[in-house]
């Protein structure tokens, strides 16, 4: 008889928002996971909704779903832990925050701006999937002044080390001819590591300062650096309904 409702343990953990599948596998291998009261360290174990799954003694299905919009400051890691003992994004949550949320995607250590945290694995996976084309708006202070051909290169899409970028939207917001710097708005829908910095570097204008100002229709309005708020039901529904 085929067990149609059973899934691998690491998938069940990811779907519950505990961590990514890869991180869930690390938790399993490290002996942090119990299934029906027994420690499980094998990757092939399958479970369903009848099984009691615990991570470090906490049942994974007892948490309500949380959807957080945070204004990440510079000097904070977009992760739930750091092997160099630097401040991580979950350190900014209030002490009585109970749910185990994790960031959707990432922002560099020295990049500030809008980031979403959640414990809803399906929601996170959908937002990060390239086919949904969630626009991300960045504002960068760069060295130098963009030439027209450089703007066109960014707008057409460009070959970086490991991939070709999709067409971007570029707006030069201001120029400081005396200091030799510019403020530029860049809109992309991908999320490769260091992508914005690499794009500007590829046209000869290193990034001095970078912030993500918008994520889809979401903005930082009403938030100051280091603070956060829950997304409204309407905002969550709108993000989930993306086609």
N, C-alpha and C positions, 0 to 999 in steps of 0.2 A: 504493500500500500504506500503510495507516494505522500510524503509529508509536505503538502503544498504551503502550509502556513509557517513552517519553520524557516528561520534565517540564521546565518552565521552569527555567533556571539558578538564579534566586532562590529557587524552591521547593526545589530540591535542597539549596541552602545552608541554608535554614531547617530543612529536615528533618534535616540533619546537625548542627544545633545551633550553627551559626556565628553567626547573628543572626536577627532577625525578617526577614520578607520585605522590608519597607521599608528596613531597615538593610542588607540584602543588596544591594538595588538601588543604594544609595549606594556600597557597596564596589565593585560592578561599574562604575558610572559613573566612579568615581575611579581605575579602572585597577588595582585590587588583585587581580583575579581572572584566572587563566589556565585555559584549557580546552585540554587536550592540547598544552601548551607555548605557546599563543598568548594574548595579552591580549584579553579580550572586554569591550566596553563597551556592547553592545546588550542591551536587555531581552528581546528575542524569542527568544534562543538556547535551544534545548532540548537536554537531555543525558540519558544513561542510565548504568547502572552500568559500562558499558565505558569511559566517558570519564574522563580524569584531570583532576580539578578541584583547583586550588591557590588558596589565599588567602594573599597575602603569602609565597609560597614554601612553604606547608605544605599537604600533601594533606589534603582535608577528611574522608576516610573512614578515616584512620589512627588517629583518636582513639577510645579506648574510651569508652563511655558512663559519665558520672559524675552522681551525684545527691547533692547536698550540702544539708544542713540547717544554716543559720547563725543565730547570735544577733547580729543587726545592732545595733550601737550607734547612739546619736544622733550627728549630725554626720557622717554618711556617706551618699553618694548611691547609690541603688539602680540602678546602671548600670555599664558597663565602662569608660566614659570620661566626662569632664566638661569642657565648654568654659571653665569658670571655674577649672579646675585644683584643684578640691576633691577630697578623698579619696573614692574610689569603692569599691564593695563588693568588687571583685576585688583591691583592694590588701591586703585582709585575708587572702588566700590565701598559703600558704607559698611560699617562693621556688622550690621544686622542683615546684610544682603545674603540670603540663604541659597539661592539657586546657583548652580555651577555653570555659568555662562562662559563662552569663549568668543574671540573675535571672528567676524566674517571677513576673510582676507587679512590684509595687514597694511600698516603704514610704517615706513622706516623709523628708526630710533630718533632721527633728527627731523622728522616730518610731523607737522601738527595737523589737526583737522578732524573731519567727521569719520567716525567708524561705528559699525554696528556690532553689538554683542548679543548672543542668543544661546539658548540651550535646545533649540529646535533644529535638529540636524537636517531635515528635509528642506526647511526654509533656507538654511545657510547654503546648502548644496545648490539650490535653485539660483540664489543670488550670485553665486560664484561661477555658474556655468556660462561659458562664452556666448551660447546661443541666445541668451536673454538680453544681451546688449544693454546692461545697466550703465548709463552714462555717469562718469565721474568727472567732476570739475575741479581742477587744481589752479591755484594762483602761485606763480613762481617769480622770485626775484633772481634774475640771471645776470651774468657778466656780459657786457657788450650790448649792442643794439642789433636786433634781428633785421637782416636784409630781406627784401621781398622774395628772392629765390629761396631763402632759408625757410620763410613762412610757408611757401608753396610746397616745399619738400616735406614739412611736418604735416601739412594738410593732405597731401597725396598718399601718405604712408611711406614708411622707410624701412630699409633692411638694417636690423640691429644684429647683434652677435648670433642669437639663436632663433630669431623669428622676424617676420615682416609685420610692422604695425599696420593697423587699419587706418583709414583716413581720420584725421583729427580736426577739431575746430580750434582755431587760434585767434586770439585777440590781444594786441599790444595795448595795454591799459595806460602805461606811462613810460617815459624815457627820461633818464637823468644824464644828459650829455656831459656834464661836468665830471660826474663820478664814473661814467661809463657803465651804467647799469640800466636794466629795464624791468618792468613788472608786466608779466604776460599771463593771460588766462588760457589754459589748455583743457579741452574736453576730449576724453577718450572713453572707450567702454571695455578695454582690456584691463588686466591687473597683473602683469608680469613684474617680477622683482625689479625694483629700481627703474621701472620703465620710463617715467617722466624725466628723471635725471639723465638716463641714457639717451633719450631722444634729444634733449637740449645739448648734451655733450657731443652728440653726433653731428650737430650743425655748428659746433665750435663755441657754445655758450654755456659754460658750467653753471649749475644751479647754486645760488648762495643761500636761499631760504625757500621752503616749500610748504604749502598747506593745501589740504583737500577741503574745499568749501561746500561742495554739494555731492550727494550720492543719489542719483535718479532725481526725484522731486524733493528729496529731503535736504534741509539746510541746517545751519548752526544757529539760526535765529533764536534768541532767548537764552543761549548757553554761553558760559564763559569757560575758558580753558580749564580742563580737569573735571568738569561737571558733566552730568548726564541726565537723561530723562527716559521714561518708558515711551515707546512708540504707541500711538493711539490704535484702537481696533481698526479704524478706517485706514490708517497708514499701513498696518500689517496686511490687511486685506488687499490693498492696492498693490503692494509688493508681491504678494502671493499670486495675484491674478495676472501678472505679466505673461505675455505670450511670446 
